[in-house]
Amino acid sequence: MDRRDFLKGTAMTAATLAASRLAYGQDKAAGTPPAAAPGGQGVQWDKAPCRFCGTGCHVQVGVQNGKVVAIAGDQQAPVNKGLLCVKGYHVGLALYGSDRLTTPLLKKGDKHVPISWEEAIDIVARRVLKDPKGFGIYGSGQWTIPEGYAASKFVKGGLGSNQLDANARLCMASAVTGFLATYGVDEPAGCYDDLDACDVLIMWGNNPAEMHPVLFSRVIDRRSRGEKVTLIDIGTRKTRTSGFCDHSLRFKPNTDLAIACGIAHLLVENGTYDKAFVEANCAFRAPSEPATLEGKAITFEEYRELLKPYTPEKVEEISGVPAKDLRMLADLFGRRDVRITSLWCMGMNQHTRGTAINNLVHGLHLLSGHFGKPGDAPTSLTGQPSACGTVREVGTLAHALPGGRVVAKAEHRAQMEEIWNVPKGRLHDKPGYHTLEMWKRFSTPTEQGGDIHTIWVQVTNPAQTLPNTHKLVDPSRKLADKFLIVSDVYPSATARIADLILPSAMWVEKNGMTGNSERRTQQWFKMVRPPGQARDDAWQLIAVAHRLLALGFEGMKDKDGRFLFEVKGKDGKPVPLWDFAHYYDVNVDEHLFEEYRKTTRIKHKDLAPYPEYVKARGLRWPVVQQPDGGWRETRFRFAGFDDPYVKKGRDIQFYHSTTHDDRAQIWFSPYEPPPESPDTEFPFWLCTGRVIEHWHSGTMTMRIPQLQRAMPQAYVEMNRADARRLGVGNGDQVTVETRRGKLDLPVWIGGRGEPPEGSLFVPFFDERLLINGLTLDEHDPFSKQPDYKKCAARVRRRELVAEKQG
Amino acid sequence: MSPEGGQGSGLGARWLHVGAAVAVAFAATGFFAGLRAPEMPERPVASDPHARRAERAPSYGELREQRRGDNARMYEGAIESLSEEPFPVKPLPVATPEQRARAVAQRQGHRAYDGAPPTIPHEIDQREVPGCLACHGKGMTLGNRVAPKISHPPYQSCTQCHVVGDSPRPLAPYKDIPGNGFVGLASAGKGERAWPGAPPTMPHPTLMRDDCASCHGPRGLPGLRTSHPERLNCQQCHGSSARLDQRGGAGGPGLVMEARP
């Protein structure tokens, strides 16, 4: 036997051993797991929306002996029709990572020590009492609707402040401002049914093959049925999605605005825009001085003049997209016989011109009349399971109140004071700090204006996901009077640096409701017990509220002196919800939801009563009661054939128009260079994003063996030519550096995607390789959403000498 | 046809045989030579830095070495298997309990629970549209490797549900990743029989498993194969489960439970 055979043999033995350990995601070292009962006997199945992204697939959860043992796609679910993605099929494993947090932990010295829930709740309450105005709550679109509503009531109704914001600020905010500036009301008019009907699907900076796989296959599987769908990828790097596309257009970062203006220019100059649609339903807008979300009204002639510079040749020069491809896009938009759906997500939202590019893409659809018919829709997707349902609809944002209200409007504050039965003037009229500002002030010494002394983080992981974390997060950990509270299920990057950790129940360990990207509100029931002392996030809020009440804080009383979160049992007596033993004596979710439901009518986002959602696999609002007492969902908003709020006889009515004349706004916004571009010192573009296996910061998916093994660590993706120039090959370690930080990463060439020369891509899921120490905290002026998709970077080959020493 | 013509074509065929034999010999020599490790030592690293950084095309031997996982030896015995005819489909021996246990264990190795999409036991192209169906579309046997036919309709985006079971190079897993205590639903076992000898019912859902031959046909694992693969209409005799197929029924998927307090 030579050395080669010996090595092979050894490797085979090791691989076989490893494979045998991997069976059922178990490691034999961790003890042989008890075998589940065979034959599927005693398995209880129930529905729940998937825990992960904003698609909102329904799964069937199989529970046996109090544990989740299997997942199946829900065949009755209109979103996914029985199919899931690899994350969805493994969502049940997210509950069982071996390092689940099971007891409250307080930081003492440099250690976290277990404390009782009573002590933990008391600590949180006393941090509030220190200065209620400086106590911030930071959540996310992973809050269920009732949890988000409880948080909003706690902060806005209870503390009388507005220091409440959410991770959706980093994710969806520019989509919101785009909808508001264009239609006067948030969220898409179309829905996923458009994907079944469109002839052309344009993906703007979007990689749904990895990020929204179920929606992507809903489109491409039509090809298997012999249907023709033209897929167009407009992006800055080649992705898995590009491989399925008929046209793949590569543009230079930030120049999507020029492309959109170029298409509009051609539509106007060729006369191929939809004159009838525009005359009946649209008006024109341009940026004003000073810049506002409303902008200024312009005439069609002014609009045409503003577009004049964006000739195909000029746009080619700016963006790198060939003029013939721009003409191809303009020709498609100019046709009335094809149905065009646009999809976008973080590419357009995480953009310092996020609001502008959202407006421009809506504008293209309005200008060309590709709107309001099945298959004709500009549709933004969300990244979190309830970014729409909770953050956007409940309004867990610094400027918002439930049901599309804003704190700045006295009328809206009065309405919420009445619904919450709190004294007049309880609600504060000044918006709180948006996410970046909240964290900046938390990381600034109090005497230098850092007036946020405590942040309570629930259901998200800002130490990994905020941009430029060295500036926004790290300094706070060195300031003695700043206190970080984290409710989480695992020791995430944020939990590990927290002063107080609260163990949370997750997903089917509690009741819940979420709202997906197509306005679909979904519901599920608790199916298994949370581990140890882990408890619902809503319970944590209510328990702190009650502790504040006990400590004499007036804000937690309504104007009749009752507890703000009082729920009466069947016997008419208040249920002691703050005692977790009694939390499930009533369905708290149902009580919170029914109260929230009252707030949703002013923006025509009507919701059905709770029991309707128990029966359904989600319903799309507005859900309107019919003469027969039944509840009907709405698929196509503003469209006369489907939306009950459109006046009879009208094809289209934008009934929340910013100009109160039923017109949507077609915006012009100029292309402008980004705040940071590659230069001689930092010659590369750096883009960040996700991969199919991992969701958000990977806290859950990195603990699922099948997903973790398939995508075990972060990497830097670069073009082959750049790698050759640097003298690095696959797997070589390089140092990626920006003006804000640096990180060592292995190179992956020809891996998941392929950036063009001069650009890099790094996924952000890996808590050990935190790319957000490098990203830019520059943000959109209206949405305050930062740009994670482009900044200037340089790459150095890690010297072999350093390698040996390391 | 004239005898001369026949003779003439016979002569041509003989030359054709000789030519073909030469071609096969060349191909075989090339193939086996290619499989062997390069006998020449690697050229010493050039002093020219550009040459050192330039990519070098890998040899066949290296390519084989690079191929990892279960497919690494896929071509061994390939030539013999080419002569095996898939038709006519012949009855198979009834699987033994040992074969069955082995098959169940093998399936568990690639699945988080019974019904989970299996992970991929070989390397794939991570970026492009997957070419999975080239082998798995109809199923394929190559030497001692079997590419099972997919058990569900040919969806286009295979990597939506199936990920590689081993870290794609050059990425490597961390050594101290927390474990996971999830215990997956075990194999459903055999179907129920109304009496000894009655055809068993299907013990698992048919969703995503609607092509029975994928697992139970002649290319399925020995412990799962049916004794009568020549019969193609499986549901003629084997009933599916309404409960497992989410068609309602007590406690099954698809049933919405009553609102709880």
Contacts between the chains, C-beta under 8 A, distances in Angstrom:
chain1	res1	chain2	res2	distance
A	4	B	37	7.0
A	15	B	69	7.8
A	19	B	109	5.9
A	20	B	109	7.4
A	22	B	109	6.5
A	22	B	165	7.3
A	23	B	105	7.1
A	23	B	108	4.7
A	23	B	109	4.7
A	24	B	108	5.5
A	24	B	111	7.7
A	24	B	112	6.8
A	24	B	113	7.5
A	24	B	182	7.8
A	24	B	183	7.0
A	24	B	184	5.0
A	25	B	112	5.4
A	25	B	180	5.3
A	25	B	182	5.8
A	25	B	184	7.1
A	26	B	179	7.9
A	26	B	180	7.9
A	26	B	183	7.9
A	27	B	179	5.5
A	30	B	179	4.7
A	30	B	181	7.7
A	33	B	181	7.3
A	33	B	183	4.7
A	34	B	183	6.5
A	35	B	183	7.7
A	35	B	186	5.8
A	36	B	113	8.0
A	36	B	183	5.4
A	36	B	184	6.6
A	36	B	185	5.4
A	36	B	186	4.5
A	37	B	186	7.1
A	38	B	186	4.8
A	38	B	187	6.4
A	38	B	188	6.7
A	38	B	189	4.5
A	39	B	188	5.2
A	39	B	189	4.8
A	39	B	203	6.4
A	40	B	114	7.7
A	40	B	185	6.5
A	40	B	188	5.0
A	40	B	203	7.3
A	40	B	204	7.6
A	40	B	244	6.9
A	43	B	185	6.7
A	44	B	251	5.8
A	45	B	251	6.9
A	45	B	252	5.9
A	45	B	253	3.8
A	45	B	254	7.5
A	45	B	255	7.2
A	46	B	256	7.9
A	46	B	257	5.7
A	47	B	256	6.6
A	60	B	246	6.7
A	60	B	253	3.9
A	60	B	254	7.2
A	62	B	185	6.0
A	62	B	253	7.5
A	64	B	185	6.9
A	67	B	183	6.6
A	68	B	182	7.5
A	69	B	113	6.1
A	69	B	183	6.4
A	69	B	184	6.1
A	69	B	185	4.2
A	70	B	113	4.6
A	70	B	114	6.8
A	70	B	115	5.6
A	70	B	116	7.6
A	70	B	184	6.8
A	70	B	185	3.9
A	71	B	113	7.4
A	71	B	115	7.8
A	71	B	116	7.4
A	72	B	115	6.2
A	72	B	205	6.8
A	72	B	207	6.8
A	72	B	246	7.4
A	72	B	253	5.8
A	73	B	207	6.9
A	73	B	208	7.8
A	74	B	246	7.2
A	74	B	253	7.4
A	74	B	254	7.7
A	75	B	207	6.5
A	75	B	245	7.9
A	75	B	246	4.7
A	75	B	254	6.9
A	76	B	246	6.8
A	76	B	254	6.0
A	82	B	207	5.6
A	82	B	208	7.9
A	82	B	246	7.8
A	83	B	155	7.6
A	83	B	161	7.8
A	84	B	161	7.0
A	85	B	160	5.0
A	85	B	161	6.3
A	86	B	117	6.7
A	86	B	159	7.9
A	86	B	160	6.8
A	86	B	161	5.3
A	86	B	162	6.9
A	86	B	163	5.2
A	89	B	112	7.5
A	89	B	116	5.4
A	89	B	117	5.4
A	89	B	161	6.3
A	90	B	112	5.6
A	90	B	116	7.0
A	92	B	112	8.0
A	92	B	113	7.6
A	92	B	182	6.6
A	93	B	112	6.1
A	93	B	180	5.7
A	93	B	182	4.3
A	95	B	182	7.4
A	96	B	180	5.3
A	96	B	181	4.4
A	96	B	182	4.0
A	97	B	178	5.3
A	97	B	179	7.6
A	97	B	180	5.5
A	97	B	181	7.7
A	98	B	178	4.9
A	98	B	179	4.1
A	98	B	180	6.4
A	98	B	181	5.7
A	99	B	178	4.4
A	209	B	157	5.9
A	209	B	159	7.8
A	209	B	160	7.5
A	213	B	157	6.4
A	213	B	160	4.0
A	214	B	160	7.3
A	216	B	157	6.3
A	216	B	160	7.4
A	217	B	155	5.9
A	217	B	156	6.5
A	217	B	157	4.8
A	217	B	160	5.5
A	220	B	156	4.5
A	220	B	157	6.2
A	221	B	155	5.7
A	221	B	156	5.8
A	223	B	156	6.4
A	224	B	153	7.2
A	224	B	154	6.2
A	224	B	155	7.1
A	224	B	156	6.2
A	238	B	127	7.5
A	239	B	127	7.8
A	240	B	127	6.3
A	240	B	128	8.0
A	240	B	129	7.9
A	240	B	159	7.0
A	243	B	127	6.9
A	243	B	128	4.9
A	243	B	129	4.2
A	244	B	129	5.9
A	244	B	156	7.2
A	244	B	157	7.4
A	490	B	178	7.9
A	525	B	257	6.8
A	525	B	260	5.9
A	584	B	261	7.4
A	585	B	261	7.0
A	586	B	261	6.3
A	587	B	259	7.6
A	587	B	260	7.0
A	587	B	261	6.0
A	610	B	259	7.9
A	611	B	259	5.8
A	614	B	256	6.7
A	614	B	259	5.1
A	615	B	256	5.9
A	692	B	159	6.8
A	692	B	160	7.4
A	692	B	163	7.5
A	693	B	163	5.9
A	702	B	177	6.9
A	703	B	177	7.5
A	703	B	178	5.6
A	703	B	180	5.9
A	704	B	112	7.9
A	704	B	180	6.5
A	705	B	112	7.7
A	705	B	180	5.5
A	706	B	112	5.5
A	706	B	116	7.8
A	706	B	119	5.7
A	706	B	163	6.7
A	706	B	165	7.5
A	707	B	163	6.9
A	708	B	173	6.7
A	708	B	177	5.8
A	709	B	119	7.7
A	709	B	164	7.7
A	709	B	165	6.4
A	709	B	166	6.3
A	709	B	167	5.8
A	709	B	173	6.2
A	710	B	119	7.0
A	710	B	163	3.5
A	710	B	164	5.2
A	710	B	165	7.3
A	710	B	167	7.3
A	710	B	168	7.5
A	711	B	163	7.5
A	711	B	167	7.9
A	711	B	168	7.7
A	711	B	171	7.3
A	712	B	167	4.6
A	712	B	171	5.3
A	712	B	172	6.4
A	712	B	173	3.7
A	712	B	174	6.8
A	712	B	177	8.0
A	713	B	171	5.3
A	713	B	172	6.9
A	713	B	173	7.1
A	713	B	174	6.7
A	715	B	170	7.8
A	715	B	171	6.0
A	724	B	53	6.2
A	724	B	54	7.3
A	724	B	55	7.0
A	727	B	49	7.7
A	727	B	52	7.8
A	727	B	53	4.3
A	729	B	55	7.7
A	730	B	169	7.1
A	730	B	170	4.6
A	731	B	169	6.9
A	731	B	170	2.8
A	746	B	170	5.7
A	746	B	171	6.8
A	747	B	170	7.6
A	748	B	170	6.3
A	748	B	171	6.8
A	750	B	127	6.7
A	751	B	126	5.3
A	751	B	127	6.6
A	751	B	168	7.2
A	752	B	126	5.0
A	752	B	127	5.8
A	753	B	127	6.2
A	754	B	127	6.6
A	768	B	174	6.8
